[in-house]
Amino acid sequence: MNFKDIPAHENVKRQLRDMVADGRVPHALLLHGPAGSGKFMLARFFAQYLHCEHPTSDGEPCGTCPACIQHQTFNHVDTLFVYPVVKTEKLKEPVSDDYIEEFRDFITSSPYMDFDKWASSFEKKNAQPIIYVYES
C-alpha cells in the first residue's frame, strides 16, 4: 500500500512528503482525527516512506527495498507500536509485545484502526484496555 491508496487527506500527505523532501522532519508528529479516518494508516506509511531506501519520484515508498518489506510485515527495527492491552489471569503486568501477534492480525484485517473493535477483541469483555505505566 502507498499514500495514494489512502483516501482523502491530500493536504496532510503533501505536507508529510514536503517535510522529508526539505529534510525537516520534527522529532514528533500528532495526527488527530475521528476514529476510522485513516490517521493510523498515514502514520504507518509515513514511517515506511521515511525509512525507504529508494522512494519513487512521485513521493511514494518503493515497496521493494528491505526497509519497505520490514514495514509491510510490521518488523522494522525503528518502528515500535505501543497500544492498549488488558490484564488477564496469566498476564498480571501485560505490555504491548504480549499481544503482538493479535495486533498484527488486527491491523492487517482492519487498517483503519477502530480501537473500539480492538477493545472488543479481548476475552475479558468488561476490561478497559489501557497502556500501563510499566510499558515504559
N, C-alpha and C positions, 0 to 999 in steps of 0.2 A: 504494500500500500504506500501511497505517496500523499503529499499535501493536496494534490489535485483531486484525490479520492475523498477528501473530507469536504462535505457540503458547506457552503457559505463561508463565513469568516475570512473573506478575501483580504480585507484590510489588515487583519491580525497576521495572516500568513505572509503578506508583503512586508510588514514590519519585522517579523522574525527573520525572514530572508535578508532584509537590509542590515539588520544587526550583524549577521555573520559576514556579509559582504564588506561591511565597514570595519570589521574586526572590533566591534564594540558591544560584546555580549556581557550584560551585567552578571554579577555573581548569583542573583536570584531573580526569578520572574514569578508573578502571580497571575494565573489565568483564572478568571472568575466568570461565572455564568450559571444559568439554570441547569439542573440535572438533565443529562442526556443531550446536551448541546454540542458535544464534541471536544470540549476543552481537554479532556484526558488524552484523546487521540492526538490533538495538536501538540501536547507536551511530549508524548511518546515520539512522534515523528520529527519534532524539532530536535530532540536529543539524538535521534538517528542522523539527522541532517548535520548536526554539529560534529559527530564522530565520523561521518562518511569520508572515505579516502579519495573518492572520485565523484563529487557531486556533479550533476548534469548542468549544462549551460542554462537551463530554464529553472534552476533553483530547486531541484529535487534530489534526494539521495539516490545513489546509483542502484542500490538494491542487491548488488552482487559482491561487493568487497567484504572482507572478513568482518569489519565493524557492522555493516548493514545486516549480514547474516546473523551475527550475535544479537542484534537488536530484534530481529524478527523472531528469534527463539527466546527472547527475554533473558539473555545470558551475557550481556555486555558488562564487563567488569566495572565500568564507570557509571552505570545506571542502576540505581538502587530503588526498590519500591518499598514503601512503608505504608501500611494500610490497617484499618481497624480489624481486630480479632476478638475472640471471646475466650474466657476461661472455661475449662472443662475439668472433669474428674482426673484425666490424665495430664492435662496441661494447666498447672497452677499458676505459672508465670509465662503465658504464651507471648511469642514475638511473631512478627510477620513471616519469617522464614519457616515457622512451624506449619504454615498454611500455603507455602509457595506453589505446590502442585495445583491445589484448588484455585488459587488466584490466577495462575497461568491459564487454566481451563476457562475460568470465568471471563478474563479479559479477551480471550480468543473468541469465545462464543457471544460475548456482549461488549463489543468495542466502545460503545458509548458510555459505559461505566455507570450504571444506575446503582448507587450504593445501597438503596433500599433492597434491590434484588440480591446484592452481596450479603446483606444482613440476614435475609431470609434463607440463605443457603446453609446456615449453620444448624447443627442438630438441636442445639438449645434455642428453641424458637422465641423464648421470652428474654433472652440475654441481649444486652445492648453492646454491639461491637465497639471497642474503643482502642486507641493507641495508648498502651500502658507506659508509665514512666520508665520502667526498666528496659523498654525498647531502645532507649538512647544508650 
